[in-house]
Amino acid sequence: MPYIKGKSKRKELDKIVEQILKTGQINGNLNYILFKLCKEYMKEGESYSAYKNFIGEIEMAKLEIYRRLCSKYENLKMKINGDVD
């Protein structure tokens, strides 16, 4: 989970998230942002390890989204609509 120490750092990052959401379209924009962030980050030192770590961060975020958000939604819908027989 992306637990970040220090509320001031979280507030800074939350402002960036708010700006991204104000664009009104997350589809496509999120892909662009992640790609651009990776591309710029790699300018500091491109390596297999750096790519592996960056992709690992994205993968862990994906898993956390599923664990904390999607699974709750799925469980709710299962209760509302019934489970698969």
N, C-alpha and C positions, 0 to 999 in steps of 0.2 A: 504494500500500500504506500502511496506517495505521501507519507507523513513528513511534513517539513517543520523543522524546529524554528521557532521565532515567528510570532504573529505579524511582525512588520514585513517579513519576506513573503508570507502568505498574502498579505494585503496588496503588495506590489504585483504578485502574480495574478491575483483575483482581478485587478484592474485590467490586465492584459486580456484575460478571459472575457471580461465585460466588453472590451473594445471589439474583440472578435465576434461576439454574439450580436453586436450592434450592426454588423455588416448585413444581417438578415438572412444569410445563406451559409449554413455550416457545411453542407455537402459540396465537395470540391474545394472549398476554402480550407477546410481542415487538412485535406490531402496536400494542398499547396503549402500550407504553413509547416507541416511536419517535414515535407521534402526540403523546403527552403532552410529550415532550421538545421537539418542534417547536413545539407550542402555547405552552409556557412560554418558549422561546427567542424567539418572535416578540413577546412582551410587551416585550422590550427595544427593539424597533424593527421593525415589520412593513414589509416591502417586497418587491417582486418579486425583487430581487437576493438578499435573505435567503432567500426560498423556493427560488430557483434554487440557491443554494449548499447549502442543507440537503438538497434532493433530489439534488444532485450528489454529496454525501457518501454518501448511501444507494446511489446508482447505482454509485459506485466500490467501495463495500464489496461489492455484489452481484458485480461483475466480479472482484474479488479472491477471493471465495469460489469462484467458478467456476474461475478460473485455478489457484488453489493447492490446492483441495480436491476439487471435483467432477470436474475433468478427470483427476486421478490415479485416482479411483474408476472413472470410465468406462474409462480405459485398462486397469485391472486386470480389470474385467468383460469387456472385449473379449478379453483374453488367455485368460481362463477359459472364456468361452462362444463365442468365435470372432467374427470380424468379419462384418459384413453382406456378403452376396455381391453 
